Amino acid sequence: MGDSVYKIIELVGTSTESWEKAARSAVERAAKSLRDLRVAEVTEQDLVINDGRIEAYRCKVKVSFKFEGS
């Protein structure tokens, strides 16, 4: 087995329901265009507030995947 290199990108997922669903939306979207996802790490969470009410939950997520290239 040879050496491997992994690339890390940062995404922001949003949800009107929860931080968990916000993180899930980021990972599911990444999985549509990236292969061999390995780890997702939530690095930050925040809320969008409008008129004193929570409008959206947001998660900043770092996603790693196997880097393929020459």
C-alpha positions in Angstrom: 0.0 0.0 0.0 1.4 3.4 -1.0 1.3 6.7 0.8 -1.9 8.8 0.7 -2.6 12.5 0.7 -5.9 14.0 1.8 -7.2 17.4 0.9 -9.3 19.5 3.3 -12.0 21.9 2.2 -14.2 24.1 4.3 -18.0 24.4 3.8 -20.9 26.1 5.5 -24.1 24.1 5.7 -27.4 25.7 6.7 -30.7 24.5 8.1 -33.9 26.0 9.4 -34.2 23.1 12.0 -30.9 22.3 13.7 -27.1 22.4 13.7 -27.0 18.7 13.1 -29.1 19.1 9.9 -26.9 22.0 8.8 -23.7 19.8 9.2 -25.5 17.0 7.4 -26.4 19.3 4.4 -22.8 20.3 4.0 -21.5 16.7 4.0 -24.3 15.5 1.7 -23.6 18.3 -0.8 -19.8 17.6 -0.7 -20.5 13.9 -1.3 -22.3 14.8 -4.6 -19.1 16.1 -6.2 -16.2 14.6 -4.2 -15.2 11.0 -3.9 -13.8 9.1 -1.0 -14.8 11.5 1.8 -13.1 10.5 5.1 -13.7 12.9 7.9 -15.9 15.9 8.6 -15.2 18.2 11.5 -17.6 20.9 12.7 -15.3 23.8 13.5 -17.9 26.6 14.1 -21.6 27.0 14.7 -23.7 30.1 14.5 -27.3 31.3 14.1 -28.9 33.7 11.8 -31.4 35.8 13.8 -34.2 37.9 12.3 -36.6 40.0 14.4 -35.5 38.1 17.5 -36.1 34.7 16.1 -33.8 32.0 14.8 -34.0 32.0 11.1 -31.2 29.5 10.3 -28.6 27.3 12.0 -25.2 27.3 10.3 -22.2 24.9 10.7 -18.8 25.5 9.3 -17.4 22.0 8.4 -14.0 20.9 7.3 -14.3 17.9 5.1 -11.3 15.7 4.1 -11.1 13.4 1.1 -8.4 11.4 -0.7 -6.4 13.7 -3.1 -6.0 12.2 -6.5 -3.8 13.8 -9.0 -0.3 13.7 -10.4 
